[in-house]
Amino acid sequence: MTASITEALQAALPAERFSTSEDVLAAYAVDQGPVLEHWLPAAVVWAESIEDVQAVMRLASRHGVPVVCRGAGTGVSGGAHATPDCLVLSLERMNRILEIHPEDEVARVEAGVINADLNAAAAEYGLMYAPDPASYKLSTIGGNIATNAGGLRCAKYGVTRESVLGLDVVLADGSLIRTGRRTFKGVAGYDLTGLFVGSEGTLGVVVGATLRLRYLPTDVHTIAAFFPEVTTAAAGVLAVGKARVQPAIMELLDANTLVQLDEEQGSDLRQRGGALLLIQTDGFGAEIEAGIIRTVLRQLGATVTTEVSEEAVRLVELRRHSRGAEVDDVFRVGEDVAVPRSRLVHYIAELERIAAERGVGLKVVAHAGDGNLHPTFWVPAGETDKVPVLDAALDESIEVGLALGGTITGEHGVGQYKLRWLPLEQREEVLELQRGVKELFDPQGLLNPGKALPERVEPQAS
């Protein structure tokens, strides 16, 4: 099969648009998520146009070859890991911003456009693209759409789905469809755009998007509030909500995260408190809202930055990198649970209990404004006897989050890594409906197999 698909690629595409070189295959075989099974793809293809994508999907359909789509490879759930004998279809060269229409507050882009590049282009018109995942300087819009990515500004502007108006999608048979619209409102037909957002490349290949832009804020105020410990800081999130103020950013960092930042940046954050809330307000009312927030947090015992703080702005940027440079492996696992905001304090207390009882390390960062936490558990590298304990802590943290009304993934996607937990959150009849949707769009099961949705378990013959 590998030989036949390679010959077909040679006939259909210029030589510079695909590779079977072993070093290239290895580089494109995985994203930044944990690797459960390591496979090299049969080939890597770099599409430069919609027609290229259509040609690849027609070939894949004809030869029965799986296709794994890829943007920048910044995903952390294994959604872009290669599967056996697959083609890795990279959209990174499809990186044109096709249109920015400032009056309509709309942009049209190809899937490989970098999030930060779109924001830089939109800023020239006094606009911004709101979703800002931590990888925004590297990650592509197509990848953000595939996982319904979030980011720091989710508290006010929502996740990627809230900014996607329409999509250009190449289906499994190579046909091209366009979903959605360029208006902010529209309820004609089923919401296929919303269906593709977050589908992790399992229903079609997103090749272009029509995106809603927002006004670049006229004023921004950033607050750093240090608390004695993390549960009090989490209570501060609820207190701000009760004051009926809507921050653009509300991030929480616990003591171990502050220690790590101090080690990496030479700062003294841990000496100033046991937890940090970073809050940003924006727009014409930013100053007034910031004043209300400062008062509320001081009443809870926080040490709050003064009215203008360059340090607080710098800390927001540090927060974007607070998971650290380490990559998750068997000795270190980070997760993406979201819980109702009213359960935030309780969930953090439960995470601390789990870590203490099982004797593993823990640090917690959170998009606290929308209840999305990124707890990281670890054991010392090389201590393989403790890996089962680490896995047990992770499993328990998922189960507790679900018991509190939460979800196994707030913004990273299910990918390959979280498949084992999805049946804990969704009943079998719901999973079966989703399998039916998958089979409708991808009857041969070629698009990103083994990701996002667990396979049907056939009953054993008696």
Residue, then its C-alpha position, 0 to 999 in steps of 0.5 A: m500500500t505504501a508503494s502504491i500511494t507514493e506512486a500516486l502522490q508522485a503522479a498528482l503533486p510536484a515533488e516538493r509537496f510531499s516527502t517519504s524521507e525518514d527524518v521528515l516522517a519522524a518530525y511529523a509523526v507526533d504533536q506535543g501530546p503524550v505518545l501512546e503508540h509511535w508510528l511513522p506515516a507513509a508520507v508527509v504532504w504539504a498542501e498549498s491550495i484547496e486543490d492540493v487537499q482535494a487531490v490528496m483526499r481523492l487519492a486517499s479515498r481511492h487507496g483506502v489510506p488514512v489521513v491525519c491533518r496537521g497545523a503547527g503540531t502544538g496540540v497536547s492531546g495526541g490529536a495529530h499523532a500519525t497512525p499506521d500507514c497514514l498520510v500526514l497532511s500538513l496545512e502549514r503552507m496554506n497561510r494566506i490572510l484572504e480578506i480583512h473587512p473592517e466594516d463587517e468586522v470579518a476576516r477570511v483566512e486559510a487554515g495555516v494562518i498563525n493566530a498571532d499573524l492574524n492578530a497583527a494584521a487585524a490590529e492595523y484596523g483597530l480589531m483583534y481575533a479574540p481566541d488566544p491559546a497559549s500557543y498563539k504565536l505558533s499555532t494555526i487557525g485550522g488547528n485552533i478550529a480543530t480543537n475548539a481552542g480557548g485561551l486567556r481571553c475566554a472569560k469574556y470572549g469565549v472559545t474558538r467556536e464563538s468566533v467562527l462564522g463559516l468554514d471551507v471544508v474538504l470532505a473525505d471523498g475530496s469534495l468541497i463544501r462551504t458552511g455558515r455565513r459572514t453575518f453574525k446572526g443566521v439560523a438557516g439549516y443545521d449548524l454544520t459550522g459548529l459541528f466541524v469546530g472541535s471535531e479534530g479532523t475526523l469529519g473533514v479537512v478545514v481549509g479556510a475560515t470566515l472569522r468574527l473579529r472584535y474591537l481592539p480595546t481602547d483601554v486595558h487594566t491588569i491586576a495582580a492579586f497575591f493570596p496566602e493560599v490557592t483556595t482563597a484565590a479561587a474564592g476571589v473568582l466567585a467574589v468578582g462574579k458576585a460584583r457583576v464585573q466581567p474581566a477579559i482575563m482571569e487566571l489563577l496560579d498556585a504556589n508550585t507554579l509560582v516557584q517554577l516561574d521564579e526558577e525560570q525568570g529569577s522573580d520573587l513571586r512565591q515570597r509574595g504569596g501562596a497563589l496569584l490571581l491575574i485579572q485584566t479588564d478592557g474597554f472604556g469601562a476598564e478602569i472602573e471595573a479594575g477599581i471594583i475588582r481591587t476592592v473586592l479582592r482586598q476585602l478577601g485579604a489579597t495583596v493587590t498591585t497599585e493602580v498602574s502596574e507594568e509588572a502585572v502586564r508582564l505576569v500575564e505574558l509569563r502566565r502564557h508559558s506557566r506550564g513550563a518547557e517540559v513536555d508531558d511524558v510518563f513522569r509528568v502529566g498535565e490535564d484540562v478539566a473544566v468544572p462549574r465555577s461554583r465548584l472551583v474551590h472544591y475541585i482545587a482542594e480535591l486535587e491537593r488531597i489527591a496529590a497528598e494522599r498518593g505522594v505525587g507533585l502537583k501544580v495548578v494553573a487555571h483559566a479561572g474565569d471559566g472554570n478551566l483548570h490545567p493541573t499537572f501531576w508529576v513524580p521524579a524522572g526515572e522512578t518508574d515504580k511510581v508511574p502507576v501511582l501517577d496514573a492513578a492520581l490522574d484518573e482520580s482527578i478526572e473522576v472527581g472533576l466529572a462528579l462535580g459536574g465537569t468535563i474531561t477537556g475544556e479546550h485541548g480536545v480528546g485526541q488520542y490521549k483522553l479517549r479512555w475517559l470519554p465514556l465516563e462523561q458521555r453515555e453510550e447512546v450519545l457516543e453511538l449518535q456521534r459514530g453515526v455522524k462520523e460514518l456519514f461524513d467519513p464512511q471509510g473511516l479514513l479521517n484521523p482514525g482512533k482520535a476524538l471518539p472511541e470505536r464501537v465495541e462489538p458484542q462478543a459472540s456467545 
